[in-house]
Amino acid sequence: MFFQSPSKAYELLKEYYGSEDIADFTMLRLFLRPIAIAFNDIMLEDKLLLLLKKNDEKSFLKILGLER
């Protein structure tokens, strides 16, 4: 689900936890930080989170090389 619709995965976390802060923390630690580390760019995690929050899946997937 994360790579098919990352914004929906973020919204699901936000709904589940009932808190945007907890959803941000969870998304960063479980998904975005490992991606940023794999890209050798730790600052990438914040950019990716911002794109998820803006519902800009196209830019998010483009950065990861997974354009549709």
N, C-alpha and C positions, 0 to 999 in steps of 0.2 A: 504494500500500500504506500509506503514512504516514497518510493521512486515513481510510482504511478501518479500520485496526487499528494505531494508533500504538504500543501496548505491544508488539505483535509485531515492529514495525520496530526498536524499542529492543532487544528480546531478540535479534533477528537480528544487530545490531551487536555486542552483548555476546558472542555466540557466535563471530562472525567474528574479532573482535580478541582474544578470550580475556581481556579485562580490563574490569571495570566502569568504571574511571577513563577509559580510552580511549573506551569507548562513550559515557560521559557527555559528554566533550569533543566528540566527533564529533556527537552529537545536538544539543548546545548550539550549536555553530558552524554546522552545515549547515542545521539545521531550526528550532530554537527561537529563536535570536537574530533571524533575519530576521522571524519571526512577531512577536516582542516589539517589534521596531522598527516594524513595520507598525501595531501597536496603540499605538505611542508610549508604551510602558511596558516599559523594559528589565528591570525586576524580574520581569516576567511569565515570563521564560525559566526562572528557578529554580523557580517554582511549577509550570510545565508539566512540567519534568523530574521533580519530585517525584510528580506525578500519574502519569506514565508508569511510574515505579519502583514505585508502589503498584498498578499495573494498573487505575487508575481512569479508564478510557477515557470513560465517560459524562461525568464532570466536565471532562475535557480537551476533549472535543468541544463541550461546552456553552459553555465559555469562548470557543472559536473560532466559535461560532454554527453549528456543524455537527451539532447533535443528531440522533440517529436516531429 
